[in-house]
């Protein structure tokens, strides 16, 4: 048997302190007084199944000045992730088997996390004709999640066909819900603040009307739909209604929509420019409640790196998006654990188990148990840190810079080896 | 006041009145044979216009020249990174040349704020209109015009307590309306917005103004002291904000008939340029109640006062 190491005195989720033995890439024992080739003191740390992000922009191929698969997965590892789903809006667009296989291969080469490519729903994200979904599903990348993220599949017929078609291989459409006509030129949430600032509004109804349509379409064709980055209280109500009706819908929320509001836009600092936009305090509270009660299934980062020049300009000219891989776990802790309203079990569900289930990710999002693949994240919940601009990501467009957040990812273990150890990125030299 | 004028909301009541009072003094200069003061000699004022606006630019240019500043007009088309020179590069270039004040006009809301808070430039920033956000010197010249008309010559030191102002038209896209709302509230006036529902912001109820759809009802019930007509931009007409120009003019346009409904002493304002026959008809625009040309003249005096205030560092009540 190969060498093993033991994580000593670690709590699995909300449980008591135990020892976890890892041999090769498998969890081989859980209990007390376990020994191995190496013992690592993990007193006070929380172990979660390796985090899984269903919504990451790795930017490669095409936008390597913002991020690459290597730098993006390094940021992911530092954030506690062992798997990320790479969005399709690259250049070329991930709308063929060739591109998704390339992205998956780049992920394997980097070795910092599993990279599951998301396939485009339509050719070139243009919303006109279906991309070769079957070819991507049957490729070596084994794609199961399809999305035109950044753009909404707004044509109702095309959306219906996509929902129907992916049933053939158990796929899911992840919809970026944004009615395009209602959001032409939109810059921020349409509300009291946009009225004052004179920025073109992005009304909540533009999101809610698409979600309402798509859950009904999913029901009609008997397929499942995943709603990306819910941002409004109204969207929560619609998803809650759809779930109660038995419709197969899952929903995600980003860390930033759980924490930040449109009041921040008053600074005209484009680091707060994101799509869907930051909404109101009332929306934030509704999203938090929905995350706790299960209406919202997952937190996904929508990590969207941009180079400095895309943000260092007037608001209208700035790109939409913010990075978030390295801060997501802290915000989950803040909202679910430190708030006293939920627990680490829920953190594991929304950041690992549920996203892996939606993405049908092999060996990811599995409860830490003997025999499971050793994908683990160890968090020091008592640590505090002030977010700095410098990070493993190639980009610095974090809205949290200067903010103190709770918790710190101490170790990330991916398939039995450390990608992050003692908070530092490990050198990963896998063939 | 501070070194910048970004928003009409940045001004306290005292600061606003002080600028209006200084503008009175500047207006006297504009009545002299030699219309020039040496106050800003050796200072460089840059008119940085990313959006065409001949009227506002020449008003600022004249204001700066009458204060003996050196004036540079920088007209930069295309504001985004992709379209050429960025705001940052332009600002840093002007900084390297030693601009003491930058008067910026930009199609993007918040551009003046970004310039002022970016650290790209150390000179004073004056917002000459940013997108659909604000146009603070327009609000100041409008307040100046109201004060002169309504209070007569002893207007020095006065605010606009109790004055009823109806602002009519495209509130949603109007920087003039936003800046006027802020300044008029600061000066104690009562603001009424009158517009088709499509041209009010979705959350207009949160603004400190009373909202109306009917101009005739406002004229009859509120008896405003001031009716300020806003320009209808050509691009609104094809975007279904209202069915036709004819219908707009009939319901929300100011005309000879509505002129007779004004109470004595009330005035009709327009920031220009006017669409005669759309938001205002020729009889009203050229009537004694109209202040359109006074607004233009007062604009120079008010901008002289603003440039003087932001550039003459050691002011007595420099609160910022």
Interface residues (C-beta under 8 A of the other chain):
Chain A: X187 X190 X191 X192 X194 X195 X196 X197 X198 X199 X200 X201 X203 X267 X268 X269 X309 X310 X312 X313 X314 X315 X316 X317
Chain B: X79 X80 X81 X86 X87 X88 X106 X107 X108 X109 X110 X111 X113 X114 X117 X118 X130 X131 X132 X133 X134 X173 X175 X178 X201 X202 X203 X204 X206 X207
